[in-house]
């Protein structure tokens, strides 16, 4: 069963921390995909991660709903 955080991520909610410039989100093009990729941004670095790794980063870094500098609060 999916967690609330996973469902929100799949709905386009951006998780992050503006103080550390870390963000995790699922791009709109991946919404509804069977095996979606998410984006993990840390400063100027961007990395594609699978959903399981995205969830681990969100938990490990205690990321919350955030406003991304370019995308706003939702990746859709």
PELIN-V298482 format. One line per field, one symbol per residue. ss: DSSP state (H for helix, E for strand, - for the rest). Layout:
ss = ???
This chain:
ss = ---HHHHHHH--E-EEE----EEEE--HHH------EEEEEE--EEEEEEHHHHHHHHHH---EE--E---E-E--
